[in-house]
Amino acid sequence: PPRSTLFPYTTLFRSSIGGNASLMVNEKTSLTFGNFLRDTVSKSANVASFAGNLSIGVDWTLEIWPLTLSGDLAYSHTGFKNLIIGYTGKRMDDNVSFELALTHENIQFYGLNPTFGVNWARNFSNLNRYDTETVQVFTRLTAAF
């Protein structure tokens, strides 16, 4: 495969396997369960890793308003394969994230609904540099069909 001459350590090979299962609780509520396993091969110590993920999501359409409330909770564990210079152990991360989103079903732009939400993520790492917490407010367009 071609390799970058500018950034030789950014070349990577990623293999993943995973799946999702959805369950309709009733006509207004659905649950989604997901998981994946991913192996990443790279010369970069910050990229080469093996990861696993579990997630659960819910979509709930309100009866009195044309709104859909969505929520996702996810957990990922990542074990990095290489030592990072300056550290005595290999990096291990556990990431927990939670997202809440609201979609207005009656507002459309070319077949897309606007979605507004907030995402919170906490990465627990054995290396202090990667031990982080983030909060994001977002908007995105979601297919209306």
Secondary structure, DSSP 8 states (H G I E B T S, - for coil): ----SS-GGG-EEEEEEEEEEEEEEETTEEEEEEEEEEEEEES-TTT-EEEEEEEEEEEEE-SSSSEEEEEEEEEEEEEESS--TT-SS--EEEEEEEEEEEEETT--BTTEEEEEEEEEEEEEESSGGG-EEEEEEEEEEEE--
